[in-house]
Amino acid sequence: MQDKLRSEHIILGVDPGTLFMGYAVLRTIGQQVEILEFGVLDVHKLDGQYPRLQKEFFFLQQLIDKYHPSCLSIETQFVDKNPQTMIKIVHAQGVAIAAALSKDVPIYEYSPMKIKMAITGNGHSSKEQVAGMLQRFLHIPDDQMPKKLDATDALAIAYCHFLQLGLPVSTGGAKDWKTFAQRKGLTDKTLTGPNAQLLAAIQAVKKK
């Protein structure tokens, strides 16, 4: 257990897109989380789908060479009413996965609903709500919050994987999560039951 608590993970999160690709790199040591880099790769000015995909592929390879991530965390199961949009997003997903495979980086896939549930406790949260929760969890200053939500989407994907690592979180002597959440002032009209427990756990991770 002690080895698990001390172990370091570098998580690369990718929000696939054909015009804008969100990316985020997290370093975690036990329960501590640090943002190494996050942002958006803008390829919309390139002429044609394949040059854009090529740009994304090489960019991710460079990012992997720079940070040597222990895994790629990527959003999958994208659903859109427009079949052509779905096909393009699947292409972008494939490029990100290929970039990771080319560098022998393990891949973990998460659905949009699972990611939102992990961050907010609500699988139907808006992108803005997810971004707001991440800003709170990771203490990101207002002036460092990106304008494009693709970046915070990628950050959510990486953070979702961190939460799946299964590291133990202390309740600080409280007899249960509900009591712990109340002590920390984490229960309100919008965060009750499982949501309060989730937020309490994540806040506890941040305070370690």
N, C-alpha and C positions, 0 to 999 in steps of 0.2 A: 504493500500500500504506500509506503514512504517513497519508493521509486516512482510511483504514479504521481504522487503529489509534487515531486521535484521535476518531473519530466517536462521538457520544453517541446512545444509544437509551433510550427509556422504554418498558418492556414491561409491559403489563397482562395478567396471567394470571387466568383464571377457571375455577373448578371448578363447573360448572352443577349446580344442585340445586333441588328444589321446596320444600324446608323450610329448608335451610341452603345458602347459596351462598358458596363460598370465593373470595377475591379477593386479589391480590398485585400490587404495583407495584414494579418494579426499574428502577434507573438504571444503565446500563452505559456506561463510557467505555473503549474499547479492551478490555483484559482485566480492568478493575476493575469490581466489582459492588457496588451499594449497595441495600439494602432501603429504599424510601421508605414503604411501608405494606403491611401484610397483615393479614387477619382473616376474619371470617365475618359475613355478613348473615343474621340470624335472622328469618325471615318465618313461622315455623310457627304463630304465634298469630293470624295474620290468617285471617279466615273465608273459605275458598274458594280455589281454584287461581288464578283470574284476578287477584284483588287481590294475591296473592303475586307473580305474574309481573309485574304492574304496578310493584310496589315494587322489584323487582330491576331492571327496565328503567330507572326514574328514578334509582335509586342508581348504576347504571353510567354513566349519562349525566353525573351530577354528578362521578363519579370521573374521567371523561374530561375534563370541563371543568377540573377541578382540576390534573391532571397532564399533560394533552395528550400521551398516549402515542403513540408512533410505530407501534404495532401492538397488536392483541389476539391473545393466544395462548390457545387454548381446547381442552379435551379433547373428543374426539368418539368415535364408534364404541362407545358404551356398550352393553354387552350384559347383559341380565338375564333370568332365567327367567320373570319375570312381565311379560307384554306391557303391562299398564297402567302399570307402573313405567317401562318403556322409553319409552312415549309421553310421560309426564310429564317425563322427563329431556330428551327431544328438544324439548319445548316450552320448557324452561329454556334449552337450548342456542340455540334460535331467538331467544329474547328477548335473550340476550347478544350474539348476532351482529347483531340488529336495532339494538341500542343503539350498537354500533360503527359500523355502516353509516350510521346517522343523523348521525354525527359525522365521516364520511369517514375512519375508522380502518381500515387494512388488517388482514386477518384471516388467522391461520395456525392450522391444525388439526393436532392430534397425538393418536394413539391412546394409550390407557392403557399398553399394552405398550411403545410407543416412549418414553414419558415415563419409565417405570420403568427401562428399559434405559439411557437417557441419564443418569439420576441414580445408579443403583446398579450398572449393568452386568448386571442380571438383570431380565428382563421380567416375572417372576412374583414380584417382591419385595412384601412387605406394606407397607401404608401407614405402619406404624411404622418400618420399615426406611428408607423414603424420607425420612421426617421426620428420622430420626437422621442420615442422610447430609447432608441440607440444613443441619442445625444445625452439623455439623462444617465443611462447606464455607464457610458464611456467618457462622460464629462467632456464633451466636445464643445469648445467655445462657439458662440454664435458666428463669429467671423471666419471660423474654419468649417462651418457646415456648407457643403457643396450646393450649388444652385440646382443641379440636375439630380433627380431622385435615383437615377441609375446607380450612382455611387453609394448611396445609403442602402439601396437594395442589395448591392454586392456585399456591403458590410454586414447586413442582416444574414445573408447566406453564410458568410464566414462565422459569424457569431452563433448562428444556429448549430453549426458543427461543433463549436466549442462546448455548447451546452449538452451535446450528445456524448461528450467524452466521459460523462458519468462521474466526475470528481465529487467527493462528498462535500456537502455544505453544512456548516454548523448552524444550529438554531439558537445559539447563544444562551443556552440554559433554559430556554422556553420549553414547555411540555409538548407543544405542537406548533405547526406552521402558522395556524391562525393567530395564536398568542404572539408568536414572533413578529408577524406582520403588523399586528396592532401596536406592539412596542416600538417598532420602527416607523410608525406613522404611514404605513404603506396601504392601508385599507381605506377606500373611499367609495363613493357611489358607483364608480365605474370599474373598480377593482375589488371584486369579492370572490369568495370561494376559491376555486382553482387559480383564478387570475391573481388573487392576493398571494397565494402560496408561491406561484411562479415568480412574481415580482420580488417577493421576499428573498427567494433563493438567489436570484440574479443580483440583487443589491448586496446580499451577503458575500457573493463572489467578489464584487467590486471593492468591498471594504477590507478584504484580506490583504 
